[in-house]
Amino acid sequence: MLAAWHVDEDVGREENACARLGGYVMPRHFGILVPSTNTTCEIEFCRLPANLQVHTGRLGKGGNTPFSPSLDADVAYQSKLLGDARVEVIALAQTSASLFADDYDDVTVKRMTEASGVPSLTSAQAIGRALRALGTLRIAMATPYSQDVIARAKHYYETKYGITVVATESLGATNSYAIGKMDAGVAQAAFSRIDRSDIDALIVPGGNFPTMDWITVWERQFGKPVITTNQATLWAVLLAMRIDKPLSGIGRLLAQMPEG
């Protein structure tokens, strides 16, 4: 399933949404940092309206597991190059990286911002902010992560964002390449097993897991918001760019564009 997403009204109708030259709508630019093994983010972010342009930088792995943080030197260098391209904001689309140290977000966001000269964020932050912006504080998580990384994610969201992780299920990926080839149906099946009435939202961390086309389908099936790494990252990037026009076809978060 390959969907084309669109903004309900032209991005840029307001003065703070886009710059214009005559009748031409000038593109807005943002940057995404991805692990070198990621083959999904560019596909999912490149199907935005033409006046929202993504630029990516790739990062080498800095640890011994499929979910370890990327090399700090690569984060700084690629952020600098994206700054040279004059992007407006940079996001690190590697949610698992933020789970390995309590200060990872603070240290890494500072590194990205100092290297690029523009505001920066991590996808883990974006998910936490999105859940709070929607008022969904009790969640179920289906993710490619191992059980050890799921435990880290539970600690991260409970301590940093006050989120109660009610239920989790690992989808059993053993490496990044397997995540990129994983069928979204495995997450749908997991949600069917772990969802219950006292859960406010379903989340799917994993930037290399292709899920964007399925968010609306899942929300209809389960009757509650679904948050994924790339969707939440896009929402946070748009807010940082002061773009608040709804983007349809990728779930309630981008359809509603709540402040957060």
N, C-alpha and C positions, 0 to 999 in steps of 0.2 A: 504494500500500500504506500503510495507516494502522493502526499497532499501538497497543495500550494497554499501557503498561509497568506493572509492579507490583512491590512489595517482597515478597520471599519470606516474611518475617514482618512483622507490623505495625511500621512505623517508630514508635518511641516505646515499645517494650516495656520497654527499659531506661530507667533514670532519666535518663541523659544524652541520650536520643534525643528526648524530647518531654515537654512539660508537660501535665498533666491537670487538669481541673476536673470533679469528679464522674466521670461516665462519658464526658465529652466530651474528645476529643483535640484540644488546642489546636494550631493551625497553627504551623509554623516558617517564617520568612520569610528569603529571600535576594534580593540584587539583582544584576542584569546590566546592564552598559553596552554598548550596541550602536551602530554607525554609523547615521546617519539613514536610509540606504538599505537597511538590513537588514530583510528580511521573513520570515526563517526562524526566528530564535532564539525568538521568543515562541511560535511554533507548537510547536517541539520541546520547550521547557521547560515549557509549560503542560499537557502530558499526563502529569504526575507524579501520584502519590497526592495526595489532597485536603489532607493535612496537611503537604505541602511546597509552599509558595507562592512564586512568582517575581514580582518587581517590576522593571520595566525603565526605563532612562533612555536617551534618544537623544542622539547626539553629532554636531555638524557636522564636516565634513571640513576638515582643516588643511593639505592639500597639493594637488599638481596631478595625482596619479595615482589610479586606483581603489583602490590598496592603501596610500595614505599614511595616517599617523596622524591621529586626530581632533584637534579643537581642545583644547588644554590647559585653557582656561577652561571649556569645556563638561564636560570630565572632572571638574573640581573642583566645578562647580555641581551637576551631576547626582548626583555622589557625596554631596554635602551633603543633597540632597533625599531620597535613599535612606536616608541616616542619620536624617533626620527620621522616616522610616517605621519606624525601629528594626529594620531588617534585621540579620541576624547577620554577614553577610559579603557583599562585593561582588566580582564578577569582571568584568573587561573582556573581552568576547568579540570581539576584533579581533586575531587572531594576527599578521597582517601588520604591524601597528603596531610590535610589539616588534622587528622585524627591521631597522628603519631607524637605530637608534643602539644602541651596546653598553650604554649606561646607561639605556635607555628603561624597562625593567621597574622598576629601582630607583627612578628618579625618579617614574614614574607611580604605582606602588603607594604610595609615600610620599604623593603628592598625594591619592590616593583615600582613604587611611586618615586623613590629617589633616583632610580635609574632612568625612568621614562619622563618624569615631570608631569604626570597626569594621575588622576585618582585611580585607585586599584582596589580589587576585592578578590575573594576566593569563592569558589562554587559552594563550599561547605557553609560559608557565611550566608550566601544567597538562599540556600535551602532553609536555614534557620530563620532568617528574616521573613521569608515568604510564608512560612508556617505561622509565625506570629502576626504578620499582616492580615492573614485570612482568619485569625482567631482560632486556628486548629491546633490545639495543644496536646491532643492524645492521638498518637499515630501508630500505624503498622508499617513495617519496612520489609520490602522484598528487594534483594540486591545480589549482584554477582559476588560480593565480598565473602571472604572466609569467615568462620565463626569468631576468630580472634579480632578481625577488623570490625565485624558487627558489634562486638562488645565495646570497642573503642568508639564507634559511632554513637552507640547508646549513651556512653559517658559524655561524649561531646555535646550532644543535643540536650541532654538533661541538665548538665551543669552550666552551659553557656546560654541556653535559650529557654530554659524552664519547660522543655517538651517532655512529656511522658511517653516513652516508647513501650507500647502495650504488647506488641507482638512482632516477631521478626522471622524471616526465613531466608536462608542462603540458597542462591540459585546454582552454587557449585562450580563456578568458573575457576580454573586453575591457572590461567594466565590472561594477559591483556588481549591476545589474539582470539582466544575463545570468547571473551566478552563481546568483541566486535562482531562475531558471527552468531551470537546468541539470538534465538527467536524470542520476540517479545511475548509470545504466548506463554512462556514459562513463568513470567511475572504475573500474568493474568491468572494462571492456575494457582500460583502461590497466594495471591490475594483472595481467591475463592476459599482457600483453606484457612487463612488467618484473619480475615475481616470479621468484625462483629459490631453490634449496634453502638457500643460505647467508644468506638474509634471515630475521630473527626476527619482524618485525612490518611491517604495512602502515599508512601514515598518510595521512589526508586533511585537511590544514589548510584552513580556510575556514568561518567561522561562518555565512555566508549560503548555503552549499551544503547542500541538504536531503539528509542521508545517514543519519540515526539509524535509520530503519526497515530499512536495508540492512546494518547492521554484522554482525548474526548470520548473515545469508545469506552474506556475504563470508567470515566466519570459517569457516563450514562448507566453502565452496568451496576456500579456499586453505590451510586447516589451520593458521592462525596468527592471533594477535591483530590486530585492526583498531582504530586509534585515530583519532578525529575531533575537531575543535575543540569542538563542543558536548558530546560525550560526556565528553571529558577534563575540560572545565570543570565539568561537573556532578559528576564524581568528586571533584575538588579542593574544590569547594564543600561537598559532603557531609562530607568529612574535616575541613574547617575548622569545621563545625558539630557535629563529634563524632558523626556518624551513620555507622555502619559496617555497617548491614544491607544485604545484597545486593539489587540491583535487577535483575530479570531482563528479558531481551528486548532489551538494548542492548550485548551483547558481554561478553567475558571481564572487562574492566576493572571494570565495575559489578557483574558477577556474583560476582567474587572480592573486591572492595574491598580491595586490598592497601594497606598503609601506604606513604606516600611523601611 
